[in-house]
Every structure is written in C-alpha cells, then in structure tokens.
C-alpha cells in the first residue's frame, strides 16, 4: 500500500512539472500533410513533420479524432478501435507514436463519446447491446464524401457502455500490450463533456468518475483532459471528478477581446497556482475547430496575431496551439477551422492537402498567406516570432514553471504580469492597442526595473535608469528577465 502511495505521489509531481513545460500542438491530420498524394493529410504526414514541430519548440501533439468515422472531423464514430483508413490505418498510428516517443515527445488523442453512426456495432447489432443507444435522440450529418448520415446518442447510464468505453480507451493507451507503452497514447482529451446530455443528468459523477478511474487504474500517468460542452460548469467541477486538464472557454474569450480587465480577471481566477489543485492545469488556447481561428481574412493588422499568440503561450497554464496558428493563418468560412496548411507553392514537393478545395469558393484560397517554407527562411515572419516565444518559454524556467502574478500599471491599454519561479522573475508587458502607449509600472514587489535583461522586444523600450515607464509601439510585446 505504501509503495502504491509513493508511486502515485511521484506521478503527481512528475505530471505537475512536465505539464507546465508542455506546449501542445493540436493537429487535424486530414489537413496537415499529405504523403501519398491522395489529397488527404495522414498520420505519416504528422510523423514526417516532427522535425518542424520540434523546430517550433513543441513537445506534445494532440490529434483530433483518428478513429473510423464518417464526418469531416471524425467525431461521430463508426468504430472507436479502428484507425481511419485515409489516415494510414494502425501502422501510421504506431509509427507516429514510436517516433514521437523516441524524440521524448508526447501524443494525446481526442474523443467525442456522445454519438455514434448507424455503422457502429451498437446500432448495427442492437441485440448485443439493447440499451447502449438512445434511438430517439439523433442528429444528421454530412459525410466526407457528401452523403447524408445519422448519428445516435450514447446511453451513458448503461453499465455495459461504461465498461466497453474503458476497454476501448485501454486499447489506445496500450494497443500492442507492451509493458513500456511504446505505441500507446500519453493522454486522452474528451470533447463536449457535460453533466447533462440528451436528458441524462449527473453524468460527471455517474459516468466520468468510473471511466476516469478505469483509465487511471490501467495506467496511472495518463493525462485525462476535458473540453467542456459549454461554459456553464466551472473548471473545479471537472477537476473534482478526476480530470487533470480543462480547456476553459472564458480565458479564450478574454484573450481575444483585447480587453485588459477581462484578461486580468480570467487569468487571476484560472491560472494562479493557488486557484487550483496542485496537480491540475488549465489549457490556454485561442484557436481550434470549435471557436475558429483568431487570425482570419478579416484581420487587417498581423501584429494582433502576435499579441494573441504571446498571451496564449506566456500567461501560464498549459498552452495549446492549433495547427497553422504559428503561420498567421487565415480562416475560410466554409471550412471553420479545418483549412489545410500551405507548406509550399512547389506542387511536386508541397505535401499540401487538397481535399477541401471543392468546399471553398475559390480553389486558390489557402490557409496562410505565406507558405511555411518561405516563413521559415524569413526571420521576421509570424512563424519565426512564434518560435522565438516558445524558445524563451523553454529556456526560462519561470515562463514554464512560474506562477502568474499580476503587475499593476496605469495604462488601460496595456497588460503586465510576472511569471515567478523560485528566485527567477520574468516581466511581460503587452500593448493591446493600435496606438503608442506609455506604460508606468506602479511600485510594488520591489521590482528593480533597471536591473533587467530584455528577452523579447527592442532595446529602446527598456526602462531608463531609475524610471518605471516604457514606451511601447502599437501591439508591441516586451519580455524582460530580472538579473
């Protein structure tokens, strides 16, 4: 018993340290990189781009659902334990996991357990699981090939459903029955989690508690994440039933508002270490397939994109970025966050996925204005700025492990905060407006502003000896380390 408690404690400590160092990169494989020229991105494409992700500084990959499904995003399962054939079947999954683990990277998988299609065994073989589905609760969808389909709601109150789901998740955690989990997922994210669904109530306690316990009993160090179905519940509601990480929409909305008060309020209540249990984390995100992309064809000032990405990565918590976010990507309304990355204009070597072309108004519309290969070569590109922010996060312990501490200033258009870890302090100041701002840091915490080293920004923005004012251009980002 004592040995088990010590092991559990070690896992909690390890999770807390690594979780804060994680930079999650969420990938929609179908639109990422196409290796077999069938028009669809695949898991082999993700594997081949691990060099690029590591160049960015990413150490964790979150894959949107890769199980067999009929809808575009693969959320409505027809077979939860089979890899979508267009993604490369099981070999593509195994090869990606093994290569990621060889590079000391983690891989998380995304699931939506609410609905299954008419092709799922629970529907096709009703006699084997009579109460697994709610036949009168269904929604229609359009398949990847344009065909109409119907889904059926899962009966989360049915004991057999809970058992089958735990068994299915154990498969993804260790599909080869290896004692070292070399081909298994390191974490699981569950999308659209709620306490009520299709008339079923108290699901957090009656469904998620036993499911998470089953997962943890199988492998204690698996990270279990919740993406709430709405903003009605508080993060603590999910922490209390066993989730390790929560994707909270309130902070997402605050960051994209460019409203200093909203950002500070959300950060203060959600990110501070004393606002949550020691082993729990908030996932900080700005873009995904649910909320869309902040950087759209309607954004006229690319500097806003850098501000949002900086807050996404440096506020604290566990930053999660969406594929292509680093390129200053644009959103195409017809695709709602499933646009394909434009890797190169050279068709023979591009690997660009083109499955989405028939869905767009113009086949010339691509996700990001400047191809990735050109951005990598341009030191002033959005991609290289993104990489520089992550590089500093990885190099400075305070930016990875530090607590968020509000730093007050007198300018309503500028936000300032510290990340503090042991004896290290990092000061971040961001101009949220399109005008030049004078930012006066109010005296507090004995901050010696003339004893700093600039990590991000222009040296002309440094505090003058004895002064507490910095002059920041529109949407400027400044990061200092205290010596």
N, C-alpha and C positions, 0 to 999 in steps of 0.2 A: 504493500500500500504506500509506504514512504517513498519507494523508488518511483512509483507512478506519479506521486505528487511532485517529486523533484523534476521528473521529466516534463510534466505539464508546465511547471514554473519556467523551466529552461526554454520551452517552446514559446511561452508568452513573451519572455524577454527577447528572444530572437525575433519574433514577429514584430514587436514594437520597434526594434532598431531597424530591421530591414524595411518594414512597411513605410517608415518615414523617409527612407532613402529611395524608395521606388518612384520611378516615373513611368506611368502606364501609357502605352500607345495602343489605342483601340483600333483594330483593323476590321474592315468589311472586306473579306477576301475576294469576293466577286469583282470588286472594283479596284483591287490593289495592283497586282502584277500578273500578267498572262504569260505563262511559259510555253504553252503548247499551241498557241495561235488559234484557239477555238473561239476567241472573243471574250472569254470569261477569265477573270483572275482566279488563281488557285492557291492551294496551300504550299505547293512547291515555290510559287512566286513569293510568298511570305518568307520562306526559308532562304531563297536567293537574295532577299533584301535585308537579311540580318546585318550584313556589313554596314548598310546605310543606316539602319536603326541604331546600331552601336556608335556609328559616327555622330549621330544626333545626341547620343548620351542616354538613350532609352535602355532600361534594363528589364522591363516587363511588358509582355504583349497580351492584350485582351482581344480574343477573337469573337466577333459576333457569331451567332449560331452556325455551326458547321454540320449539324446533324441533317439527315434527309428530311426535306420539307418541300412544299410546293410554292410558297410565296416568295417574293423577291428577297426579303430579308432573312428567310429561313426560320421565322419564329413559330410557324404552325407546323408542328412535327408530324410526319407520316411514319418515321422510325427514329426514335431517340438514340438508338445504339448503332446507327449506321452513318458513315460519313457521306455527305452529298457527293454524288459521282462527279459533278462538274468541278468539285474542289480537289479531286485526286484520290478519292477513296481512302482507306485506312493507311496505306503506305505513305501518302502525303502527310497525314497527321503524324504518324510515328516519326518520319524523317525530320519534320519540323521540330517536334518536341525534343528529340535526341540532340539535334544541332543546337537548339536554344540552351538546353541544359549543359552541353559541352562548353558553351560560352558563358555559363553561370547566369543565364537569363531565365526568367520565369514565364510561364504561359498560363493564362486564365481562359476559361471558356464561359460563354454566355448562354443562358437558357431562359425560355419563357414557357412555363409549365401550364398555362391557363387553358390552352386549346390544342386539340389535335385534329387532323383532317380525317375525311372518310376512308383514307387508305390505311390509317393506323389500326393495329390489331384490335385495340379496344373497341373500335367501331366495326371493323370487318368481321371480327369473331366475337360478337356480342355475348354469345352464350358462355364464353370463358371468363368474362368479367361483366356481369349483368349490370352492376351499379357503378361502373368506372366513369361513366359519362352522364351528362345531363342532356338528354336528347332534345329537349325543348329550348335549350339555350345555345344558340349557334350564331355565327356571323359568316357573311360571304366574303370571299377574297378573289383576286385575280392572280393567276399563277404567272411564273416567269415567262411562259410561252403564250400568255394572253388568254388562257382558258379560265372559265369561272369555276370556283370550288366552294366548298362549305366546310366550316370547322364546327367542332362540338366542344362544349365546356367540360373541363375535367371536374369530377366529383372529389374534392379534396377531403371530404368527410369519410370516404370509404377507406377502410384499413388496408385493403389489398392495394389500393392506389399508392398509399404511402410506402408500402413495402416494395412495390415494383419501381417506384421512383428512386428510392435509396439504392436499390440494386443497380439501376441504370447509372446513377451517379458514381457508384463504386467502380463501374466499368471504365468510365472516363478517367478516373483517378489512377487506375492501375489496369489498363486493358490487356497487358501481357502477363499479369500475375507475377511481376518481378518484385523481389524483396527490396529493391532500391528505387522503385517507381520511375525507372529511367524513361518510360514512354508515357507517363501519366501527367495530367494537368496539375498545376500547383495551386490553383484556385478556381472557384466557381462563382459566377455572378448570376443572380436571378433577377430578371426584368419584370416590372409591373407587379411587385409584391404589395399585397394589401391585406388588411384584416378582414375585409368583406369582398366577396366575389360571387356574382350571379346568385344572390340570396343566401350564400353561405357566410356565416359570421364566426368571429373568434378564431380566425384561421392562423393568426400569428402563434397562438398558444396550442391549438389543436392539431395544426398541420406542420408549421415550421419548426416548432420545438423538437418533435420526434425526428423530423427529417434531418435537421442540423445535427442532432445527437447521433443519428446513424452515420452521417458523414464523418464526424469527429471521432467516433468510435473506430471507424475504419482507418482513418489517417488523421491524427490529431493536428498536424501542422498545415492542413489545407485551409486556405483563406476563403471565407464564405462572405459574399458581398450581396447587398440588396440595392436594387434600383426601384424605389417606391413608385407605385402606380399614380400617385398624386401627392400633393403637399399637405394633406390633412394630418398625417401622422408626424410625430417628432422622431429625430434620429434615435433617441433613447428607447423608443418603442421597439426598434429593431435590434439595438444592442441587447436589450433585456431578454430577447428570445434566442440569442446566440450568434447573430450576425457580427462579423468582425469589422466590416466597412459598409458605409452607407453613402450612396450618391444623393446629395441633397440639392434640390432644385432652388431653394431660397438663396443660397450663396451664388449659384449660377446666374440667377436673375439679377442679383445685386451687382455683380462684377460687370455685366453687360449694360447696366444702367448708367455707368459713369457718374453715379451719384455718391459722393463721398460718405454721406451719412448712412446710406443703405449698405455700402460695402463694409464700413466700420462696425455697424450693428450686427450684420451677419457674421463677420469674421470673429467678433468678440464672443458671440454666443455659440459658434460652431467649431472654431479651430483651436481656441485656447486649451492647453493641456488639462487645466482644472475644470473644463466644461464637459469632459467625457471620461469614461473609464480608461485606465492606463493602456489596455491592450486594444482599444477601439480607435477607428480613424474615420474621418470624413473624406470622401473622394471629391476633390475640387476639379470641376470641369466646366467648360464653356460651350463646347460643340459636341454634338453627336447626332444620331439619326432621329432622335425624338425631338430635340429642341432646335435642330437645324444647325447651320453654321453662322457664326457671328460675321465672318467675312463673306459678304455677298456682292453680287454685281452692283448693288445699290450703295455700297460703302465707297465714299469718294476719297477718304483720307486713310492711306495704308498705315499711318502712324497709330491709328486707333487699334489696329490689329495687334501691334506690338505691345500696346498697353494691356490689352485683354490677356494676351499670352503671358506677359510678365506676372500679372496678378494670379493667373491660373497656376503658374509654376512656383511662385515665391511666397504667396501668402501663408502657406503651411498645409497641413493635412497631407493627403496622398494625391498628387496631381495626376489627372488623367486627361490626355490629349487625344483628339480624333484624327485619324489618318488624313494627311494633307493639310492639317491645320498649320503646320510649320511653314507651308509654302505661301501663305496669304491666299488661300483657296477661295474660289467663288462658288456660290450656291446656284444651282439651276432649279427653278421652281418645280419642274416636272419630276425631279429626282429626289428632292427633300433629303439631302444628306447622303445619298448613295452614289454620288458622282465618282467617276474614275480618275485616278491620278494621271496627269500628263507627265510621263517620265522623260520623254524626248520627242523631238519632231522627226527623228530619223526612224521611219517605219520599220526598217529591216532589223533594228535592234531595240525598238522602244519598249516592247512588252506592254504597251497601252491596252487596257481592256476596252472593247468597243461594243459590248452587249447593250449598253444604254443608248446608243445612237438613235435607234428608231423611236425612243421615247422623248427625244428633245426636239425643240423647234428647229434647231439648226445643228447639223452634224459637225459643224466647225466649233461648236461650243465645247470647251474643255474646262476641267475643274479649276486649274490655276492658270493665271495669265502667262507666267514664265515657266517653261519646263524645268523639272527638278535638276537635270544635268547642267543646265545653264545657271541655275541658282547656286549650285554647289561651287561653281567656279567664281561666282560674284561675291566678294567678301561683304558687300553692302546689302545683300539680298535678305528677304524675310527669313529664308531658311537658315542662313548663317547667323542671323541675330538670335533666332530660336535656339540654335545650337550653343551660342555663347551663354545664354541664360542658363541652360541645362548644365553646361560645363562648370559655371560658377556654383551652381547648386551642388554638383557632385564633388567639387573641390573644397567647399566651405562647409564644415560640419554644422555651423549654425543654420545655414539655409536648408540643410537636410534634416537635422535633428532638433533644431531650436524651437523654443516656444514663441508663439506670436505675442508681441507686446505693442499695444497702441502707443504711438508717439504723437502728441498733440501739436498742431501748428495753427496759425491764424488765418490760413487761406482756405476758403470753402471749395476751391477747385483743385486742391492737391491733397493726396493721401500720403501719410508717412507712418511707418511702423518698423519695429525691430524684430529680428529673429535672434534669440538668445540661447546659447548652449554653453553651459559651464562658464568659462571666463571669456568666451567669444561673443561679440556683438556685431551684427550686420544691420545697417540702416538702409531702408529702401524708401525713396521719395518719388512719387509719380505725379506728373501734371496731367489731370484728367480733362483739360480743356484745350481749345484750339487757339488760345492766346498765351502770350508770355506771362509767366506768373512769378511773383516774388514770394518765396515760402520762408516764413520765420518759424523756426523750431523753438517752441517755448521751453524755458529752463526746467529740466526735470531729470531725474535719474543720473545726475552728474555726467551727462554726455559731453565729452570734450571734443567738440566738432572740428577743432583744428588739428586733432590727432587721429586722422583717418587716412585710409588709402582707397582710392576710387577703383572699383571693380568693373562697373558699367557706367558709361557716360563720358562727358567731355570735361577735361581738367578745369576749364573755365567756370564750371559750375561749383567748384569746391568752395567751402565756407572760408571766408577770409579770416586771418588770424584774429581771434577774439570775437569774431562775429557769429551770428546764428541765422544768417539769411543766405539762401541760394536762389539764383535767378535761373528759372528753367524755361526753355522754349516750349512751344505747343507740343503736347503729348510726349514730353521728354521723360526718360526713365533714368534715375540715378541710383547707384548702389555703392555704399561705402562699407569698408571693414574698419573697425576701431583697432588701432595698434596697441 
